[in-house]
Amino acid sequence: MKTTMESLKDMVDVNKIVGDPVETPDGSVIIPISKLSFGYAAGGGEYEVQKQKKKNESEQQSNQSEGSDKMAYQKPFAGGSGAGVTVKPIAFLVVGQGQIKLLPVDTNVTADKIIDLIPALIDDIQEFFNLKTKKTNTTVVS
């Protein structure tokens, strides 16, 4: 078990969750983000008791003289362990051009898209009201 746990410790590394940054030609940096899951199981058991006669004849003779058939009991043991590791990419963090964006790998992320569009929507609304006030403040001289 100790060897298996040490091997798992070597496999589980921070660089597996937050990957190495990659720089693109335009100067942006892309950092992969992954989900790491692992499992470990171990078990063992003793099975049916088997009776085996002792091979030493002198012990057999002494057993017969005592009037009983003493036997050695042996319990076979079986055990095993196993582990599994899964690394699944879940998003990419893109840093560049004055922005930080989280691009999820999952395509069903409507809420994230809406949140990303809110600043642009606010800018458009402000621009609309600024244009409206400019039109009302202008006077036409004939």
N, C-alpha and C positions, 0 to 999 in steps of 0.2 A: 504494500500500500504506500509505503514511504516513497519508493521509486516512482510510482504512478503520480503521486501528488507533486513531486519535484518536476516531473516531465510536464505536468499541466501548468505549473508555475512558469516554466520556461516558455510555453506556448502562449500564455496570456501576457501580453505586453501592451503598454499604453499606445505604441505605434500601430497596433492592430485596430484600435478604436478611432483614434485621430491619426489619419495617415500622414505620410510625408507630403509637404507642400510641393506643388508643381507650378512653375512660373510659365505663363504663356507669352508669346511674342509681343502682345500689346501691353505687357507689364502687369496684368492681373495675376493673382495668385489663387490657385484652386487647392482646397484642402478637403480630401475625402473623409467622411464621417461614417463609421460602420457600427453595426450592432454585433456584439460578441456574446454568444451563449455557449455554455458548456455544461456537460453532465458527467457524473461519475457514479459508478455503481460497483459494489463489491459484495461478495457473499460466499458462503461455504456451508458445509454440513457434513454430519456423520451419518452413515447409512446403516443398514441392517447389521445387527451383531452376528458375526460368523464365529463358529467354534472350530478351533483347530487343536488336534491332539499334539501333545509335545512329542518331539521326535526322540528324545533321550530315553533309551530303554530302562535305564536305572530309575528314572522318575516314574515310568509306567509301572514298574514292578513295585515301587514303594506305594504308588497310588492304589494298586490292586490289593496290596497287603492291608491298606487302611480301610478297604471296603468301599471306596468311592472312586468315581471316574472324574478326577479334576481335569479341567480343560482351560487353556489360555484363551482369553477373550481378546478379540482384535476388532477395533472400530475403524473402518477405512474412512478417510477424510477426502473431500473434494472441494476445491475452492476456485474462485476466479474473480477477476476484476476487469473493468473496461471503462473507457472514457470516450467522449465525443466532443468535438469543437466545431462550431459553425460561425463563420464570419460573413455577415450580410451587409452590403453597402446600403445606407439609408438616405444619405444626403451628401451634397457638395457645398462647401462654404467658399463663396467667390468674393475675394477682396480686390477691389481695383476701381479706377475711375471715380474715386471719391465715394464709393458705395460699398456696402457689405450686404451680400445676398445669400440666403440659404436656399439652395435648389434641391428639393426632395426628389428622390428617385421614384417614389410612388406617384403615379399620375393623378390620383384622386385627391387633390389638395386645393379645393375651391376656396376654403377659408384663407389659406396663405396667399393666394392670388388676390383676393379681395383686400387683405391687409396691405399688400404691396401696392395696390392701386389707390389707396386712400390719399397719400400725399399729392399725387397728380390730380386727383379729383378736387381736393381743397384748393390747389393752385388754379384750376380751371374755374371754380366758383368765384374765387377772389377776382380773377381777371374779368369775368362776366360782369360782376357788380361794379368794378372800376370803369369799364367801358360804358355801362349804363349811366353812371353818375357824370361822366365826361360829356355824354350826349345831352343830358338835361341842363348842364351848366353852360353850354355854348349858346350864344345868341346870334341871330342872323341880322346883319345890318344891311338895309337896302338903300 
